[in-house]
């Protein structure tokens, strides 16, 4: 095939793709506008109930993490603390408060 023919075919294919995209967008817009405000409200309430009924991962039970006993475990724990410290300063502040409370409670029970 000649170069001009290839160019024409690519142009026609591009126009067809643009037209198909426009058709899809118009159809989606019509479907969206077909909902009444009551339909939208009912769907939102149904989605909210579905989310509220599902328990969050790890919800309802506290996971007890044992103290690491190996040098590698202690290093991994320290790295985790450092990541949390740099990634989420609020979590670090909360973790520091918990550590202080643990030290106070363990120190007061021994005396």
N, C-alpha and C positions, 0 to 999 in steps of 0.2 A: 504494500500500500504506500501511497505517496504521503509525504509529510503533511500536506494540506488536508488530506482526508483524515488522518489521525487527529489533527488539531480540531477539525470540525466535530469528529466523534467525541472527543474529550469535552468540548464546549457543550454539546447536546447533553452528555451525561451529567455535566455540572449543573446545567439548568434543570434537568429532571430531578437531581438530588435536592436542589433548593426548593423546587415545587413540592416534592414529597415531604420535606421538612415543614414547609408551610401548612400542608394539609394536616399533618400530625399535630402541629401546634394549635391549629384552629379547632380540631376535634377535641383536644384536651380542654381548650378554653370553653367550648360549648358544654362539655360534661361538667366542668367546674361551675359554670353559671347555672346549670340546671338544678343545683341543690337549692332548696329554700333555706332560710335562716334556721328553721326548726330542724331540718335534716342535718345541717352542719353542727348545730348544738347537740343533737342526739349522738352523732358520731364522735364528737369530742368527749362527751360524757362516757360513752362506751369505752373509748380508748383510755380515759383516766381511770375508770374502774378496773380495767384489765391490768394496768400498771400497778395500781394500788393493791390488787389481790395477789400479785406475785411477790414472794419474799425476796428481799435483796440478798445477794450472795454473802454468806457469813452472818446473816442477821439472826439474832436469837441466841447465839452462843458465843462465848468468849474463848478464843483460842489461847491456850497456855503454851508459850514458847519456852522450852528448857534452855538453861544457860549453856552456852557452848563449852565443851570440855577439852577440845583439841585446839592447838594453835591455829590451825586452818579455820576452824569454826569461829574462833574469836576474831580473826582477821576478816572473815566474811561479815560478821556482825558489825565490826567497826566500819567497814566499807559501806554497809547498808545505812548506818547512822550518818556517815558523811554525805551519801547521796541525798538522804532525806533533808539534811541540813541545808544543802545548796539548792535543792529543788523546791522544798516547801518550808519556808521559815516558820509558818504558823504551826505546822506539825512538830517542828523542832522545839518550839517554845512549849507546846503541850507536853512533849516527851520529857523536856527538862523538868517541868513541874511534877510529872509523875515520878521521875527519878528522885527528886527531892523528897516527895512524900514517902516513897519507899525507904529512903535512907532514914528519915525521921521515925517511921514506924518500926523498922528493924532495930534502930538504936535504942528506942524507948522500951522495947520488950526485953532487952537483955539485962537491963539494970536492975 
